[in-house]
Amino acid sequence: MDIKSKHKVDSAFSMSSMTDIVFLLLIFFMLTSSFITPSGLPVDLPSAAATSISLQKNSVTVGEGNIFYVNDKEVSLGNLENELSKVISEPGGTVSLHLDKTITAEIFVKVTGIIAKLEQKTNLVAKAE
């Protein structure tokens, strides 16, 4: 007499929970990578004894060889004020200034003067020692 069980155990491995975990990890790393403050621009920041972390909305980057960027868009020094005024929404805001350590004081003064003319505060970005 052949007796068969009514409760059959399925030996197949379900991948649905594994894909859920991979999807959640993907979302986590995508969100956390967007909080990295330095942009992908090639700037060798000087070091400072104390630094603080702040979220940046607008940034001006001056790379080696006096290459200017406003929020990752390359601009010339003569066009810096026009491009920066386009991205500024209101007076009294803050602009993060990323300067390569090879930049002269003359360029620093010109850029901070343009930012001050647009009634913005300047945060000078440095890396911690």
Sequence and secondary structure as in RCSB ss.txt:
>XXXX:A:sequence
MDIKSKHKVDSAFSMSSMTDIVFLLLIFFMLTSSFITPSGLPVDLPSAAATSISLQKNSVTVGEGNIFYVNDKEV
SLGNLENELSKVISEPGGTVSLHLDKTITAEIFVKVTGIIAKLEQKTNLVAKAE
>XXXX:A:secstr
     S         HHHHHHHHHHHHHHHHHHTT  S SS     EES       SEEEEEETTTEEEETTEEE
 TTTHHHHHHHH  STT EEEEEE TT  HHHHHHHHHHHHHTT EEEEE EE 
